Amino acid sequence: RAVIRIDFLGTGNAFTPSGRLHALTLVDGKILIDTPPTLITQLRRKGLKTSEIEHLLFTHWHADHTFGFPFFMLERKYISDPMKEHELKIYLRPGGKEKLSKLCDVGFPGSLDEVEDMAEWYEEETLELTGTNWSFDRFPVCHTPETDPHGYELIHKSGIKILHCGDSGPCEEIEKRAEDADVVILEMGMPDIGDFPYHYTPSDVIRFWKMFPESLVLVTHNYASSKNISEGFRTPDLPKEIYQLEDGDAIEINQNGDIKILNNC
């Protein structure tokens, strides 16, 4: 019986390659990592209401990870939770509440004036996610510095560790934590056509997997089109042990730590 389920509601980079929506990870149906512009569509495809999300974690401030936030809060306020019956906890870096509040004011002036009162906001780097079996440790990663980029080490009460690396290129902090991770979720935002220190390329992903063969390496935030689509960048050939996620894929982990990949196709 599965004790952990992680759904990948989107797997594309900022350019949403054909067949992919923006990268979006959902943990156990109630923990969401980032709010991309395609968020509402992704939740609806999964059959979820915004009010069912109890915990919202932010990795950094790029638009493809944040611009869905005003839509999320607007839908929650007027459609799925108008009576304010459901709690929402938001975890982010210092200054993040002000950034997201301004984004709401620009996007929907007058409609979300009270957005800061619609949630509980937490800036701590390490916390338990109340009402779940998870805690997290947030850590800095290698991405555009102005976006204050971070990843999350998610620790389940069973001892399972999931490393969500946010949006990052090769990074010592990721490699240090990967030693103990059961699953590592890596972005692969650029092809092997140059030097991109702020993104993993296919070659970088292969090097990483060779360093940590005991961890399941999952690739998201993909620059390439979905594997069944011929236009745009083609899905690169990676070792079969590295799984390139598609929109709608999921993993389940049972009480023994066995991991099952659920392919949406």
C-alpha positions as CSV (number, residue, x, y, z in Angstrom):
1,R,0.0,0.0,0.0
2,A,1.3,3.4,-1.0
3,V,2.2,5.8,1.8
4,I,3.5,8.5,-0.4
5,R,2.3,9.8,-3.8
6,I,3.9,12.5,-5.8
7,D,2.1,13.8,-8.9
8,F,3.8,15.8,-11.6
9,L,1.1,18.0,-13.0
10,G,3.5,19.7,-15.4
11,T,7.0,19.0,-16.6
12,G,8.0,21.8,-19.0
13,N,10.4,24.7,-18.6
14,A,9.5,28.4,-19.0
15,F,8.7,27.9,-22.7
16,T,6.2,25.1,-22.1
17,P,7.5,22.9,-24.9
18,S,4.8,21.1,-27.0
19,G,3.0,18.6,-24.8
20,R,4.1,20.1,-21.5
21,L,2.7,22.6,-19.1
22,H,4.9,24.4,-16.6
23,A,6.7,22.2,-14.1
24,L,4.5,21.6,-11.1
25,T,4.8,19.0,-8.3
26,L,2.0,17.9,-5.9
27,V,2.8,15.9,-2.8
28,D,0.1,13.7,-1.3
29,G,-2.6,15.7,-2.8
30,K,-2.2,18.7,-0.5
31,I,1.4,20.1,-0.8
32,L,2.1,22.1,-3.8
33,I,5.5,23.4,-4.9
34,D,5.3,26.7,-6.8
35,T,2.4,28.3,-8.6
36,P,3.1,28.5,-12.4
37,P,0.9,30.4,-14.8
38,T,-0.8,27.2,-15.9
39,L,-1.7,26.2,-12.3
40,I,-5.5,26.4,-12.4
41,T,-5.7,24.3,-15.6
42,Q,-3.3,21.7,-14.0
43,L,-5.3,21.5,-10.8
44,R,-8.6,21.1,-12.7
45,R,-7.1,18.3,-14.9
46,K,-6.2,16.5,-11.7
47,G,-9.7,17.1,-10.3
48,L,-8.5,19.3,-7.5
49,K,-9.8,22.5,-6.0
50,T,-7.5,25.2,-4.8
51,S,-9.1,24.8,-1.4
52,E,-7.7,21.3,-1.2
53,I,-4.1,22.7,-1.2
54,E,-3.0,23.1,2.4
55,H,0.7,23.9,2.0
56,L,2.3,26.0,-0.7
57,L,6.1,26.0,-1.0
58,F,8.0,28.5,-3.2
59,T,11.4,27.8,-4.7
60,H,12.2,31.2,-6.4
61,W,10.7,34.2,-8.0
62,H,10.8,33.5,-11.8
63,A,7.5,34.1,-13.5
64,D,7.0,30.5,-14.6
65,H,7.1,29.6,-10.8
66,T,5.0,32.4,-9.4
67,F,2.6,34.1,-11.9
68,G,-0.2,31.6,-11.2
69,F,-0.4,32.8,-7.6
70,P,-2.9,35.6,-8.1
71,F,-5.2,33.2,-10.0
72,F,-4.8,30.6,-7.3
73,M,-5.8,33.1,-4.6
74,L,-8.6,34.6,-6.6
75,E,-10.2,31.2,-7.4
76,R,-9.8,30.2,-3.8
77,K,-11.5,33.4,-2.5
78,Y,-14.5,33.5,-4.9
79,I,-15.0,29.9,-6.1
80,S,-13.6,27.0,-3.9
81,D,-13.4,28.6,-0.5
82,P,-15.6,31.7,-0.3
83,M,-16.5,31.0,3.4
84,K,-12.8,30.7,4.3
85,E,-13.3,27.2,5.7
86,H,-9.9,25.9,4.7
87,E,-6.5,26.9,6.0
88,L,-3.5,27.7,3.7
89,K,0.1,27.8,4.8
90,I,2.7,29.4,2.6
91,Y,6.5,28.8,2.9
92,L,8.9,31.2,1.3
93,R,12.0,33.3,1.7
94,P,12.1,36.7,3.4
95,G,10.5,39.3,1.3
96,G,8.4,36.8,-0.6
97,K,5.1,37.8,1.0
98,E,5.6,41.4,-0.2
99,K,6.5,40.2,-3.8
100,L,3.4,38.0,-4.0
101,S,1.1,40.6,-2.5
102,K,2.3,43.1,-5.1
103,L,1.8,40.6,-7.9
104,C,-1.8,40.1,-6.7
105,D,-2.3,43.9,-6.6
106,V,-1.0,44.3,-10.1
107,G,-3.0,41.4,-11.5
108,F,-6.3,41.9,-9.7
109,P,-6.3,45.4,-8.0
110,G,-9.2,45.7,-5.5
111,S,-10.0,42.0,-5.6
112,L,-7.1,40.6,-3.5
113,D,-6.4,43.5,-1.2
114,E,-6.6,41.2,1.8
115,V,-4.4,38.5,0.3
116,E,-1.9,38.6,3.2
117,D,-4.7,37.7,5.6
118,M,-5.8,34.7,3.5
119,A,-2.9,32.5,4.5
120,E,-0.4,31.9,7.3
121,W,3.1,32.8,6.0
122,Y,6.3,31.2,7.1
123,E,9.9,32.2,6.4
124,E,11.7,29.5,8.4
125,E,14.2,27.4,6.6
126,T,13.2,24.2,8.4
127,L,9.7,23.3,9.4
128,E,7.1,20.5,9.9
129,L,4.1,20.7,7.6
130,T,1.3,20.4,10.1
131,G,-1.4,17.8,9.3
132,T,1.0,15.8,7.1
133,N,3.8,13.3,7.5
134,W,6.3,15.7,6.1
135,S,8.9,18.2,7.2
136,F,11.3,20.2,5.0
137,D,14.7,21.7,5.0
138,R,15.1,24.5,2.4
139,F,18.6,25.1,0.9
140,P,20.2,27.5,-1.6
141,V,20.8,26.3,-5.2
142,C,22.6,27.6,-8.3
143,H,20.2,29.6,-10.4
144,T,19.7,33.3,-11.4
145,P,20.8,35.0,-8.1
146,E,18.2,37.8,-8.3
147,T,15.4,35.2,-7.9
148,D,16.7,33.9,-4.5
149,P,16.7,30.3,-5.7
150,H,16.2,27.4,-3.3
151,G,15.3,23.7,-3.2
152,Y,13.6,21.6,-0.7
153,E,14.7,18.4,1.1
154,L,11.4,16.8,2.0
155,I,11.6,14.3,4.8
156,H,8.8,11.8,5.4
157,K,8.2,10.4,8.9
158,S,9.0,7.0,7.4
159,G,12.5,8.2,6.7
160,I,12.1,8.6,3.0
161,K,13.8,11.7,1.6
162,I,12.8,13.5,-1.6
163,L,15.1,16.2,-3.0
164,H,13.2,18.8,-5.0
165,C,16.0,20.9,-6.5
166,G,13.8,23.7,-7.7
167,D,15.4,25.4,-10.7
168,S,19.1,24.9,-10.5
169,G,22.2,24.0,-12.4
170,P,24.9,21.7,-11.0
171,C,25.3,22.6,-7.4
172,E,27.4,21.4,-4.5
173,E,24.5,21.7,-2.1
174,I,22.4,19.4,-4.2
175,E,25.2,16.9,-4.4
176,K,25.8,17.0,-0.7
177,R,22.2,16.2,0.0
178,A,21.8,13.6,-2.8
179,E,23.9,11.2,-0.8
180,D,21.0,10.5,1.5
181,A,18.1,11.0,-0.9
182,D,15.8,8.3,-2.1
183,V,14.4,10.4,-5.0
184,V,16.0,13.4,-6.7
185,I,13.9,15.7,-8.8
186,L,16.2,17.5,-11.2
187,E,15.3,20.2,-13.7
188,M,16.8,19.9,-17.2
189,G,16.1,23.3,-18.6
190,M,18.6,23.5,-21.5
191,P,19.9,21.2,-24.2
192,D,23.6,20.4,-24.8
193,I,24.3,23.5,-27.0
194,G,26.4,25.6,-24.7
195,D,27.4,26.4,-21.2
196,F,24.4,27.0,-18.9
197,P,25.5,27.2,-15.2
198,Y,22.0,27.9,-14.0
199,H,20.4,24.8,-15.6
200,Y,21.1,21.1,-15.9
201,T,21.7,19.8,-19.4
202,P,21.4,16.2,-20.5
203,S,25.1,15.7,-20.0
204,D,24.9,17.2,-16.5
205,V,22.0,14.9,-15.6
206,I,24.0,11.9,-16.8
207,R,27.0,12.9,-14.7
208,F,24.8,13.4,-11.7
209,W,23.2,10.0,-12.1
210,K,26.7,8.3,-12.3
211,M,27.6,10.0,-9.0
212,F,24.4,8.9,-7.2
213,P,23.3,5.6,-8.9
214,E,21.4,4.5,-5.7
215,S,18.9,7.4,-6.0
216,L,16.0,7.5,-8.4
217,V,16.7,10.5,-10.6
218,L,13.6,12.1,-12.1
219,V,13.8,14.8,-14.7
220,T,11.3,17.7,-14.9
221,H,11.4,21.3,-16.1
222,N,12.3,19.8,-19.4
223,Y,13.3,21.9,-22.4
224,A,12.3,19.2,-24.9
225,S,8.8,18.5,-26.3
226,S,6.9,15.5,-24.9
227,K,8.3,12.2,-26.1
228,N,5.5,11.6,-28.6
229,I,5.9,15.0,-30.3
230,S,8.3,15.6,-33.2
231,E,8.3,19.4,-33.2
232,G,10.7,21.5,-31.2
233,F,13.6,20.0,-29.3
234,R,13.4,16.2,-29.3
235,T,13.5,14.3,-26.0
236,P,17.2,13.4,-25.4
237,D,18.4,9.9,-25.1
238,L,19.3,9.3,-21.4
239,P,20.1,6.0,-19.6
240,K,17.0,4.1,-18.9
241,E,17.7,4.4,-15.1
242,I,17.0,8.2,-15.5
243,Y,13.3,8.8,-15.9
244,Q,12.2,11.8,-17.9
245,L,8.8,12.7,-16.5
246,E,5.8,13.5,-18.7
247,D,2.8,15.6,-17.6
248,G,0.5,13.5,-15.4
249,D,3.2,11.0,-14.3
250,A,3.4,10.1,-10.7
251,I,5.4,8.0,-8.2
252,E,4.1,6.0,-5.3
253,I,6.3,4.8,-2.5
254,N,5.1,2.0,-0.2
255,Q,5.9,1.4,3.5
256,N,8.9,-0.7,2.6
257,G,10.4,2.2,0.5
258,D,9.7,0.5,-2.8
259,I,9.1,3.1,-5.5
260,K,6.6,2.6,-8.4
261,I,6.5,5.0,-11.4
262,L,3.0,5.6,-12.8
263,N,3.2,6.5,-16.4
264,N,0.3,8.7,-17.6
265,C,0.7,7.5,-21.2
